[in-house]
């Protein structure tokens, strides 16, 4: 698999050990970028996430508009950057801002009340399923993958099993 310059990933825990160790040891990730308006405005949360990243790797937290601009700027850059959002809601909002990437990696979306299990790491609410389907209709492809060494599972096929 050729190294992408940007890995856009949905993971409700954002920056955590599996992302840093699992993905960071598989791809030579030079920077982790969390895109979340609320966290970008909260210095304490922002610093907490950045501290989870090893000191030799860059990390930052951006607002949604800043995140889309960052992705545009780094689409052809050398090295791999992982851009993390917490849910399909952020992908939808970034789409409205002109998100140039249409392939999204889907990692952990964990159990919460009102969510149904689709994979051992993927639990979705009806609203999240609706958002994913809406984005698929716009041309997005969602590849479910908890770690980079596991196979990619097409979310459309998983959701297509139920109507």
Number of C-alpha atoms within 10 A of each C-alpha: 3 4 12 16 18 23 22 22 27 24 23 17 18 23 24 14 13 15 22 18 13 15 18 22 11 12 16 13 20 16 19 26 23 27 26 22 16 14 18 18 13 11 11 10 14 19 15 12 20 19 12 13 21 12 9 8 14 14 23 16 26 21 17 23 17 16 23 23 17 15 22 16 10 14 16 12 13 12 15 21 25 25 26 27 24 21 23 23 16 17 26 17 14 21 18 11 15 13 18 13 18 15 15 19 21 28 25 23 22 17 15 11 8 10 17 15 14 12 16 11 17 19 19 22 16 11 13 15 17 14 17 24 19 13 19 16 10 12 11 18 20 23 18 24 21 24 16 16 10 9 11 15 16 16 20 16 9 12 14 10 7 6 4
